[in-house]
Amino acid sequence: GLKSRVVYNGINLEKYPFEPNKGERLIFVGRLDSFKQPHIAIQVAKKLNLGIDVVGGTWVRDVEYMEQIKKMDDGKQVRVYPDAPHEVKLKLLQKARALLFCSHMGEPFGLCPIEAASCGTPTVALRDGAIPETVCDGVSGFVCDNAEQMAESVKRVDQIDPKNCRRVVEAKFTREIMTVNY
C-alpha cells in the first residue's frame, strides 16, 4: 500500500537570523488565547523573578482572557506587545534567554519553537501534541510536563548551546527541506 510520512513545516532562515548573545528576559510568542496559556509563561517568569516579554496576536477566541493578560503588563517585569511587527518580535526573540511555550491544544506543529531555535534561542515547552518533535529535548530546549518543571528547566537553560538550536532547524525545518520532502 501507499506509505505516508510527516513533512515538517519549513521556515525562511533569513527571516530569523542567528544571535548567540542572550539577555536575561524570557519570551512568550503566540495568540493571547486561553489554550496557548500565556498566563503560565507569566507565572513561570514571576516564580523565577525574571522579566518576560509577551508577544501576542489579538485575533483571539476569548477576548476576556486576552484583556486579563494585557492587564498583567506592569511595564517592567511583564511587558505585553499585542500584534507586534516582525522586527520587534525578532529582536525580542533573538535576545531572549528562552521561549516559554505553554500550549495545551494538541499542538499540530508549533512554529514558534522553530523560529526561536533559528535565532539560537532555546524553548522550554509543555509536552503537547507535536512539541516533542519540534523541541529537541536537551538540544534545542526542554520538554516539560507542568509549570514547575518549566521553571526548573529555565534554570538549566544555559546548558543549551545556541549553535545547537540553529543546527536543529538547519537539519529539519528549512523551506528547502520541506520542498524536497514534498
N, C-alpha and C positions, 0 to 999 in steps of 0.2 A: 504494500500500500504506500500511500503518499506520506512522507515524513515531514513534520513541521519542526521549526526551531525558532527560538527567540531572536529577534533582531532589535537591538537596543537603539533608542533614540540617540542621534549624534548631535553634538553642538559645534558651533563655529569657534574654534580655539582662539582665533584672533580677537573675538569679542570679549574673551575672558583671559587677559594676559597674566602670566605667572608673576607673583610677587612674593619673594622669600621672607621679607621682613614683616613680622606681625605685631600688632598692638595688643592692648590688654582687653579691649571690649569684645563681647560676644555679639552675634548677629542672628536674627530670625528673618527669613525671607519667605513670603508666601501670602496667600489671601488671609485677610483678617477675619477668618471664619472659624466657628467653634470646632469643626472637625480637623482643622490644621493646628489647633491648640497653641496659639502664641502665648496664652496665659501661663502655660507650663514652662516655656522658654524664659519668661519673665521671672517666674518662681525660682527656677534654677539659678539665674543670674543673681537674684536677691539673696538666695541662700549662700552663695559664694562671695557675696559683696562685690560683684563685678558689674560693670556697665553693660548695657545691651542696646543695640540698635534694632528696632523692629521695622523692617521694610515690607510694606504690605499693600496688596491690591485691594481696592474698596468695592470691587464687583463681588458682592457677598450675598449669601442667602439669609444670614442672621444679622441684620443691621444693629439691633440692640447690643449684641455681643461685640460687634466692631466698635461701637461707641464706648463700651466699657474698656476695651483695650486702649483706645485713644486717650481716655481719662487717666490711664496709668502713666502717661508721659509726664515726667517731672522736670524735663529739660536737662537733667544731669545723668542719673543712673539709667533711667529708661527714656529713650528717645524714639518716638514713633514717626515714621516717614510714610504717610499714605501716598500711594501712586507715585513714588519717586522715579525720576527719569533714569535711564540705564546708567548714565555716567555716575550718578550719586550712588546707586546700588553697587556698581562695580568698585568704586573707591572704598566703600564700607566693607565689601566682601573681601577685597584684596588685603585689607589691613586687620581684619577680624582675627581674633585668637582662635575662634571656632564658630562654625554654623551650628545652631541648635535646630534640629528637625524633629518636630513632635507630632507629626500627623497620626491620626487614628481613623483612617477612612479605607483601609485596604489599599494603600498607595499603589496605583498601577505602574508607576515608574519613579517619579520624584526627580525632577530635573535640577532642583536647587543644589543637592549634594554634588552633582556633576559640575555645575557652574563653579561652585566653591572650590572643588578639587582642582579644576583647571587653573584657578588663581593660586593654588598651593595652600588653600585653607581647608583644614580637616573638618569633618562633620561628626557631631555627636547626635545620634538619632535614636528614636524609639523604633523597636522592631515592628514593622508594619508593612504588609504587602511585599512589594519588590525591594524594599530598603536593604535587606541583606545582600542583594545582588548589586546595588548601586553604591553602597558604602562598604568598602573592603575592610572588614574588622581588623584593627591593629595596623593597617597600612595607610588607609586614607581617612580613618576615623574610628569611631566605636559604635557598635550597635547595642542598645540597652533595652531592658525590659520595663523600666519605670523611671520616674523623675529622680529618685535617689541615686540610681546607677548613673544617670546622666550627669548629675553633679559630681560624683566620684570620677567619672571619665574625663570631665573638663579639667580636673586637677592633674590628670596624666597626659593631657593633650600635647604637651611639649615633647613627648616621646615620638610623635608623628612627624616625619620629615616632610616639609612642604614639597620637596622634589618628588617624593614617592606619590603624593596626592596627584600631582601633574602627570606622572608616568601612568597611573591607573587610567586616567582619561585618554591619554595618547594611545594606550593599548586597546581600549574597549569602546570608547564613547565619542569618537570623532565623526563628523559628517561623512568623511571618506570611507571609514569602516562600515558605517550604516549602509552606504551606497553599494559597496562590494557585497555585503551580506544579503541585500535585497536581490 
